[in-house]
């Protein structure tokens, strides 16, 4: 589908590389102004330069409620509005429960789940004003438990519950909520790396654009996507 996002503004977390960067690029290509948020300055600066004049970068740690509030305030101040929130920031640490440290557990849950609440809570007033859209990037790990995935599974199961409850809370305020559950995506930092058979980050960017092209009367609340030809077991 094609959509014209001219005049719209999107905020994307985890936007300096991988899925977040691909989504930010797709949004800019469709005409939106894009606020890119990430923890590191170097990759963020490169991402903003690659996307061009529609993009601005913001250094923030989404595990901090104060940083999330500041991030939304800065984006709204700089762009004048906020229409789309993409909660994409995530981390995976895969260990058996017996071997996982408390700090590792906290890192996964704070990044993948707490940040979801912090940023959504901060952004909702602006999104309600515009009649916006929240798209949360989950995982098929949100319904498929796996050994050594207790922390990651818990965070992504939580994302589903949060998204579905939020969707029912804000639908009559003019805010639509969707979540995308990818299978194996070719990004660095997750199991298996950038194998060619995997979903490409750009494919998730295309899905986001397809969602935003849906008529106002329609809400695809949950999208599952997986590689079409994974290796045979």
Protein Blocks (a to p, Z undefined) as FASTA:
>chain_A
ZZdfehiacddehklgcjllmmmmmmmmnopacddddfblklmmmmmmmnommbccdddd
fkbmklmmmmmmmmmmmnopafbdcdfbccdddddfklpcfklmmmmmmmmmmmmmmmmm
mmmmmmmmnopaddddddfklmmccehilmmmmmmmmmmmmmmmmmmmmmmnopacdddd
ddddddehiahijafkbccfklmmmmmmmmmmpcfkbccfbccdddfbdcdZZ
